[in-house]
Amino acid sequence: MSAVWFAVAALAEIAGCFAFWAWLRNGASPWWTGPGIAALIVFAWALTRIDVAHAGRAYAAYGGVYILASLAWLWAVEGARPDRWDVLGATICVLGASVILFGPRPA
């Protein structure tokens, strides 16, 4: 179930941040910030649903998910295809996040 919450968090965070990007960098209406703030609230809430004992570990593991989701956003929403360096970097990060999330821990 954590994978679903990571995906929800990533989509919400990227959408929320993109709303501010659209306003401040692309000249969109300031009204974009309303849905952006709502999306960022969903992001924070979704991260609390991750099944780990410590918040910092959830945040650290989420970093890899965020990078992968950001590249998917780059391609799907912004129309810029990730290059081989994007893919290599994301792969390294997701592997690192997996070690953090699934590494053996003392009980």
C-alpha contacts under 8 A as a table, 3 or more apart, distances in Angstrom:
res1	aa1	res2	aa2	distance
1	M	4	V	5.38
1	M	5	W	6.67
1	M	50	I	7.92
2	S	5	W	5.06
2	S	6	F	6.07
2	S	49	R	7.34
2	S	50	I	5.06
2	S	51	D	6.09
3	A	6	F	5.05
3	A	7	A	6.19
4	V	7	A	5.09
4	V	8	V	6.20
5	W	8	V	4.99
5	W	9	A	5.99
5	W	46	A	5.57
5	W	47	L	6.69
5	W	49	R	6.42
5	W	50	I	6.26
6	F	9	A	5.07
6	F	10	A	6.07
6	F	46	A	7.26
6	F	47	L	6.85
6	F	50	I	7.25
6	F	62	Y	6.54
6	F	65	V	6.85
7	A	10	A	5.11
7	A	11	L	6.15
7	A	65	V	7.55
7	A	69	A	7.83
8	V	11	L	5.30
8	V	12	A	6.06
8	V	43	F	7.04
8	V	46	A	6.45
9	A	12	A	5.19
9	A	13	E	5.97
9	A	42	V	7.02
9	A	43	F	4.32
9	A	44	A	7.11
9	A	45	W	7.93
9	A	46	A	5.22
9	A	47	L	6.08
10	A	13	E	5.21
10	A	14	I	6.02
10	A	43	F	6.98
10	A	65	V	7.02
10	A	66	Y	5.44
10	A	69	A	6.23
10	A	70	S	7.93
11	L	14	I	5.34
11	L	15	A	5.96
11	L	43	F	7.80
11	L	69	A	7.20
12	A	15	A	5.16
12	A	16	G	5.93
12	A	39	A	4.86
12	A	40	L	6.04
12	A	42	V	6.15
12	A	43	F	4.99
13	E	16	G	5.08
13	E	17	C	6.06
13	E	39	A	6.42
13	E	40	L	5.38
13	E	42	V	7.93
13	E	43	F	5.26
14	I	17	C	5.18
14	I	18	F	5.85
14	I	70	S	6.87
14	I	73	W	7.84
15	A	18	F	5.01
15	A	19	A	6.19
15	A	36	G	6.65
15	A	39	A	6.53
16	G	19	A	5.26
16	G	20	F	6.92
16	G	33	T	7.89
16	G	35	P	7.06
16	G	36	G	3.83
16	G	37	I	6.12
16	G	38	A	7.35
16	G	39	A	4.86
16	G	40	L	5.20
17	C	20	F	5.33
17	C	21	W	6.28
17	C	36	G	6.54
17	C	40	L	7.60
18	F	21	W	4.71
18	F	22	A	5.92
18	F	36	G	7.51
19	A	22	A	5.13
19	A	23	W	6.35
19	A	32	W	5.44
19	A	33	T	5.90
19	A	35	P	7.38
19	A	36	G	5.06
20	F	23	W	5.05
20	F	24	L	5.95
20	F	25	R	7.98
20	F	32	W	6.93
20	F	33	T	5.88
20	F	36	G	6.68
21	W	24	L	5.26
21	W	25	R	5.27
21	W	26	N	6.73
22	A	25	R	5.60
22	A	26	N	4.65
22	A	27	G	6.31
22	A	28	A	5.34
22	A	32	W	7.57
23	W	26	N	5.82
23	W	27	G	5.14
23	W	28	A	4.29
23	W	29	S	5.72
23	W	30	P	5.63
23	W	32	W	6.48
23	W	33	T	7.43
24	L	27	G	6.02
24	L	28	A	7.34
28	A	32	W	7.11
29	S	32	W	5.90
30	P	33	T	5.79
31	W	34	G	5.80
31	W	35	P	7.89
32	W	35	P	5.94
32	W	36	G	6.26
33	T	36	G	4.67
33	T	37	I	5.94
34	G	37	I	5.32
34	G	38	A	6.40
35	P	38	A	4.96
35	P	39	A	6.06
36	G	39	A	5.10
36	G	40	L	6.27
37	I	40	L	5.06
37	I	41	I	6.30
38	A	41	I	5.14
38	A	42	V	6.41
39	A	42	V	5.04
39	A	43	F	6.19
40	L	43	F	4.84
40	L	44	A	6.32
41	I	44	A	5.23
41	I	45	W	6.20
42	V	45	W	5.06
42	V	46	A	5.96
43	F	46	A	5.18
43	F	47	L	6.41
44	A	47	L	5.39
44	A	48	T	6.80
45	W	48	T	5.36
45	W	49	R	7.04
46	A	49	R	5.31
46	A	50	I	7.29
47	L	50	I	5.58
47	L	58	A	7.18
47	L	59	Y	7.62
48	T	55	A	7.70
50	I	58	A	6.52
52	V	55	A	7.27
52	V	57	R	7.12
52	V	58	A	6.38
53	A	57	R	7.91
54	H	57	R	5.57
54	H	58	A	6.75
55	A	58	A	5.16
55	A	59	Y	6.24
56	G	59	Y	5.04
56	G	60	A	6.05
57	R	60	A	5.05
57	R	61	A	6.10
57	R	100	I	7.00
57	R	101	L	7.05
58	A	61	A	5.28
58	A	62	Y	5.96
58	A	101	L	7.43
59	Y	62	Y	4.97
59	Y	63	G	6.43
60	A	63	G	5.35
60	A	64	G	7.70
60	A	97	A	6.85
60	A	100	I	7.30
61	A	64	G	5.95
61	A	65	V	7.10
61	A	96	G	7.80
61	A	97	A	4.29
61	A	98	S	6.81
61	A	100	I	5.91
61	A	101	L	5.77
62	Y	65	V	5.01
62	Y	66	Y	5.99
62	Y	97	A	7.00
63	G	66	Y	5.08
63	G	67	I	6.36
63	G	93	C	7.70
63	G	97	A	6.98
64	G	67	I	5.23
64	G	68	L	6.42
64	G	90	A	7.08
64	G	93	C	4.80
64	G	94	V	4.52
64	G	95	L	7.76
64	G	96	G	7.16
64	G	97	A	5.20
65	V	68	L	5.23
65	V	69	A	6.08
65	V	94	V	6.34
65	V	97	A	7.51
66	Y	69	A	5.05
66	Y	70	S	5.91
67	I	70	S	5.07
67	I	71	L	6.42
67	I	90	A	6.07
67	I	93	C	7.42
68	L	71	L	5.34
68	L	72	A	6.41
68	L	90	A	5.56
68	L	91	T	7.96
68	L	94	V	7.32
69	A	72	A	4.96
69	A	73	W	6.15
70	S	73	W	4.97
70	S	74	L	6.09
71	L	74	L	4.82
71	L	75	W	6.32
71	L	82	P	6.38
71	L	86	D	7.43
72	A	75	W	5.22
72	A	76	A	5.95
73	W	76	A	5.10
73	W	77	V	5.28
73	W	78	E	6.77
74	L	77	V	5.88
74	L	78	E	4.99
74	L	79	G	6.35
74	L	80	A	5.67
74	L	81	R	6.93
74	L	82	P	7.23
75	W	78	E	5.77
75	W	79	G	4.78
75	W	80	A	4.83
75	W	81	R	4.81
75	W	82	P	6.53
76	A	79	G	5.74
76	A	80	A	7.83
82	P	85	W	7.87
82	P	86	D	5.58
82	P	87	V	6.68
83	D	86	D	5.28
83	D	87	V	6.42
84	R	87	V	5.05
84	R	88	L	6.04
85	W	88	L	5.01
85	W	89	G	5.96
86	D	89	G	5.22
86	D	90	A	6.05
87	V	90	A	5.15
87	V	91	T	6.07
88	L	91	T	5.13
88	L	92	I	6.31
89	G	92	I	5.21
89	G	93	C	6.24
90	A	93	C	5.03
90	A	94	V	6.03
91	T	94	V	5.20
91	T	95	L	6.12
92	I	95	L	5.21
92	I	96	G	6.21
93	C	96	G	5.00
93	C	97	A	6.09
94	V	97	A	4.95
94	V	98	S	6.10
95	L	98	S	5.05
95	L	99	V	6.39
96	G	99	V	5.15
96	G	100	I	6.40
97	A	100	I	5.07
97	A	101	L	6.11
98	S	101	L	5.05
98	S	102	F	5.66
98	S	103	G	7.52
99	V	102	F	5.41
99	V	103	G	5.03
100	I	103	G	5.71
